[in-house]
Amino acid sequence: MPSAPVRVILPGMLRDLVGGVAEIEVESPDDTQTVAELLDRAFSQHRILDGKVRDERGQIRRHVKVFVNGEDATRGEGTGALVPAGARVHIINAVSGG
């Protein structure tokens, strides 16, 4: 029986790059996957998003936060953080200014 899909919610800034897509539903082959695996699957159809969220080493960019079920994954294990089946993952761009 397949596990429940993970919903990746995009901020408006990233939605504009993919024709207004607000959420990407990602099937998982297992009950859990890492943030890196999830992003690979989520961005497979939207490659432009990958460079906006991850750097050339595959790590989450400093100005981006990834929340898994409300918990900030970027403060912990980053791309190695586990994402359970059925999770809601929010990608948030940090806002700064003076």
C-alpha positions in Angstrom: 0.0 0.0 0.0 1.5 3.3 -1.0 2.2 5.9 1.7 0.4 9.2 1.9 1.9 11.9 -0.4 3.8 14.8 1.0 2.5 18.3 0.2 5.2 20.9 -0.6 3.8 24.4 -0.3 5.6 27.1 -2.2 5.8 30.8 -1.4 4.5 33.4 -3.9 7.9 34.3 -5.1 8.6 30.7 -6.2 5.1 30.2 -7.5 5.7 32.9 -10.1 8.5 30.8 -11.5 6.4 27.8 -12.1 3.2 29.3 -13.6 1.4 29.8 -10.3 1.7 26.3 -8.9 1.1 26.7 -5.1 1.7 23.1 -4.0 3.6 20.1 -5.3 2.3 16.7 -4.2 5.2 14.2 -3.8 4.8 10.5 -3.6 7.2 8.7 -1.4 8.5 5.2 -2.0 8.8 4.7 1.8 7.2 5.9 5.0 9.9 8.5 5.4 12.4 10.3 3.2 14.9 13.0 3.7 14.4 16.6 2.8 17.0 16.2 0.1 15.1 13.2 -1.4 11.8 15.1 -1.2 13.2 18.2 -2.9 14.7 16.0 -5.7 11.3 14.5 -6.3 9.4 17.8 -5.9 11.7 19.7 -8.3 12.0 17.0 -10.9 9.3 18.7 -12.9 10.3 22.2 -11.9 14.1 22.3 -12.1 14.2 26.1 -11.8 13.1 25.8 -8.2 16.1 23.7 -7.2 18.6 26.6 -7.7 16.4 29.0 -5.8 16.1 26.7 -2.7 19.5 24.8 -2.7 23.0 25.9 -3.3 25.6 24.2 -5.6 26.4 21.7 -2.7 22.8 20.7 -2.4 22.3 22.4 0.9 19.4 24.7 1.7 20.3 28.3 0.9 20.9 30.7 3.9 17.9 32.8 3.0 15.5 29.9 2.7 13.7 28.0 5.5 12.1 24.6 5.1 9.5 23.6 7.7 8.3 20.0 8.1 5.0 19.8 9.9 5.8 23.2 11.4 9.3 22.3 12.6 12.3 24.2 11.1 14.4 21.5 9.4 17.0 24.1 8.5 17.9 24.5 12.2 18.5 20.8 12.7 19.7 18.3 10.2 18.9 20.4 7.1 18.6 18.3 4.0 19.1 15.1 6.1 16.0 15.8 8.2 13.4 13.1 7.9 10.0 13.8 6.3 7.2 11.4 7.2 4.6 10.3 4.8 1.6 12.7 4.7 3.7 15.7 5.9 3.2 19.3 5.0 6.4 21.0 4.0 6.6 24.8 3.7 9.4 26.5 1.8 9.8 30.0 3.1 12.0 32.8 1.7 13.5 34.9 4.4 12.6 38.6 4.1 15.2 41.2 5.0 15.7 44.8 4.6 16.6 48.0 6.3 
